[in-house]
Amino acid sequence: MKKTIACIIARTNSTRLKKKVLINIKNKMLIEHIINKLKKARNIDEIYLCTSIDPDDEILLKIAEKNKIKSYAGSRDVIVDRMLNVAKIENATDLVRVTGDNIYCDEIFIDKMIELHNKYNADYTRTAKLPIGVTAEIFSVNGLKNMYNNIDPKQSEYLTYYVFFRKNNLKILVLIPPKMFQKPFYSLTVDTPEDLERTLFIVDNIDNPKSIYLDDIIALHERNPIPFLEVDKNLVIKFPDNMKKSYSDYLIELEEKYKNCIIVELEEDFYEKNKIK
């Protein structure tokens, strides 16, 4: 029997935007917006807020309790440890990883990912070409254990890189979204003051800020440009072993890696069909 647990990976030690997960956005903390998005996903069996044993992170355990989800406090640095320990507690078969700055993680894509992840019995599933901060990742527990044994656990923040760029035996599934959602140079994550300005602009200009979907954000940008939405294609990003490359080069290399994966192209109308009315 399949059991899928969502793990929100969050701490309060952010540096560029202090305690970003606790920032108030429309009368809810950023982390609470993520919790509410995941609660709408039909294919998730349980949600965990996965934080650390650091005393500063205890507040996140209280937030989880307040929002009626489960929580786990574990390793300060090794994200995979936290996820695998949650899997052991729940006897889970699969884990959805959502980072604590992805306020617009998308329940519609997540549900479809879980559905197809199970159908193809994949070890790893992601949706390509979505804006930064929208997609989640799904790991089979066995696949994640396999990775754990072949990487430096303290670099587990680079899981996506290890999946595609290090030799492994994972069965990888990649979903291709409808064209209107293919915005890889948009960013909707919250990591800097500029990101926060963008997020506040969105919630102030969407008709129903309690239920914001990705197509709403794209439509808003077309009629009223969203500040700081587009990423510099030459943005330098860091990888393990002190390696750096531009974001555009990284995306080109990912496209090549996708050729070795199972590819599923989603129908153009799938998103609208699955929106909760």
N, C-alpha and C positions, 0 to 999 in steps of 0.2 A: 504494500500500500504506500503510495506516494504521500509525503508530508513536506510542505514547503513553508519555510520560516523566513520572514523578512528581518534583516538585521540593519538597523539604522546605526551607522558607525559615527559616533559623535563624542567630542570632548569639549572642555571649556578653555583650552589653552591656546586658542588661535592668536596670532600675533599681528597680522595686517589689519584685522578687524576684530577688536577685543571682544571676547565672549560672544561671538557672532550668533551662536545657536540660541542665545537667550534674548536677542534683540526683539523688541516689540514691533510687530507689524500688524496693523489693524486689530489691535487688542488681543493678539495671540503671539507667543514667542515663535521665532522662526522654526524651531524644532517641532512645535505643535502643528504648524502648517504641514510639515512633512508627515507627521503621524496621521493627520486627517486625510491626506491624499492616499496613504497606504491603506487606511481603513476602508476606502472605497473599492479597493481591488478585490475581486470576487475569488480569485484563485490562491490567495494567501491564507494559510491556516492559522498563523500566529505572527504577531509583530513583537520584536524585541528592540529595546534601545540598548545598544552595546557600547558601554563606556569603559572607563578604567577605574582602578582602585584608588586613584589619586583623590585625596579629600576634597579638592576643588570640584571634582566631578560628581560628588554625592547629590548635588542639586538635580542632576539629570535623572537619578533614580526616583526622586520625588515627583518629577514631572511625568515620568512614565506611569507611576502609580495614579497620579491625578487624572491622566488621560486613559486609564484603564487598559494599558498594555503592559507587557512583561519587560523586565530589564535584567541586564547582566553587567557586572563590573569585573574586569579582568586585567590583562596585561596593558601596561601603559603604552607600549610601543608596537606590540605584535598583533596586528588586526586579525590575522588568520587564527591565532590562538583563541581570541574572543569568539569568533564565528564557529570554530569547531567545538568549543565547549558548549555553546548554545545548541549546536546540533546534537551533541551527546545528551544533554538534558532533555531535549524534546524528541529524541530518537527520529530526527529529521532525515529525509533523503536528499533534500535540496535546499539551498540558501539563496535568498535574494540580497545582494549587497547594495545599500543605498547610503551615500555619504551625507553627513549632517549639514552640509551647505547646499544641498540640492532641493531647494524649496519647491521647484516645479517638476520634481520627479513625476512621471506620468503614469497614472494607474491604468489607463487604457492600453498603452504599450506594454506595461508590466504584465497585465493579465494575458495578453496575446503571447508574450514571451514565455510565460509559464506553461501555457497551453501547448505551444509548439516544442518547448524544451522537453516536456513529458512525452509528447507524440514521437519525437525522434530519439528519445532516451539519450539526450545530449549530456556532456560533462560541463559545458560552458555555453551560455547563450547571451548575446547582446544584440541591440538594434543599432545599425550603422547610420552615420550621416545626420543624426539628430543634433540639436544644439547641445553645447556643453552644459551639463547640469540637469539634463532631462532623462537621459537613459539610466537604467540600472543594469546590474549584471547578475546572472543566475549561475550558480555553481552546483553541480552534484557534490554531495559530501565526499564521495569516493574520489572524484576528480580533484577537489580541493586538498584532500589528504595527499594525493599524488604530487601536487604542486608544492605543498609544504615541505615534502622530503627532498625537493630539488631546487629550492631557493633559499636565500638568506631570509629567515623569518622577519628580521627587523626591517626588511625592505618590502614588506607585504603591501605597502601603499601602492606599489607598482604592479599589482596583480595583472592588470590588463596587458602591460608590456610583456610580462612573463608568459602569458597565455599565447601571444602571437609571435614573440620573437625569441623564445627559448625552446629548445627541443623538448617535446612532451608527447604523450600518447592520448591527449584529450580529443574527444569528439566534439568539435566546435560548430555551433549553429549561429548564423548571422542573418538577422532579419533586415530587409531593405524596405524602408517606409515609403508611403506615397510621395510623389515628387514635391508636393506643397510643404512637406515636413523635412525635406532634405536641406537643412540649414547648418552645416557643420561649423560655419564661421560665426554663428550666433553663440552667445554665452548667456546662460540664465542661472549660473551658480552664484553664490554669495560668499565672496572671499576678501573683498576690498571695499573701501568707502564708495567707490564708483559703482560697484555691484549693488550695494545697498541703495544708492540713488536710483539705479535702474529698477530695482524691485519695487521701491515705493512709488515710482512713476507708474508702473504696471498696475498695482493694486488701486491706485487713485484714478485710473482711467479705464478700468474694466467695469462693466455694468454690475456684475455679481462677483465681488472680490472673494467671496467665500467658496466659490467653485470655479477656479480659473483653469481652462484647458489650453493646450498648446496652440490649437487653431485660433483661439481668442487672442493670444499674444501675437501671433503672426498677422492677424487681421488688424490689430491695433497698430502695429508698426507700419503697415501699409497706409493707414490714414493719418497717423500721428507718430512720426519717428520716435522710437524709444532710445533714450540716451545710453551710450556705452553698450549697446547690444552687440555690435559687430567687433570681432576679434581681429587684431593685426595678424595677417597671414604669416608674417615673419617673426611672430612672437617666439622667443626661445623657451623651450621646456626642458626640464631635467629628467634624466633617466638613471637607472642604477649604474654604478661604477663611474660616476662623474661624467657620464655621457650627456651631451646636449645636442638638440637639433631644432630646426624651426617647426612650428606647428603644421605648416603646409607640407613640408617634407615628410613629417610623421604620417599625415593622412594618406599621402601617396604610397608610402610603404605599407600602410595598413591595407589599402586596396589590393595590393599584390598578395598579401597574406590571405585575404578573403577568398582568393581563388582556390585555396586548399580546404575550404570549409563547406559545410552544407549551407546553401543559400536559399532563403525563402523570401519572395517578393510579395509584400502585402497588397491587397486590392486597394484601389484608389478610394473607395467609399467605406473602408473598414472602420475608420476612426469615427465618422459620423454615426454609423450604425451602432457603435458601442458606447456612445456618450450617454451618461445617465441624465435623463430628461427631468 
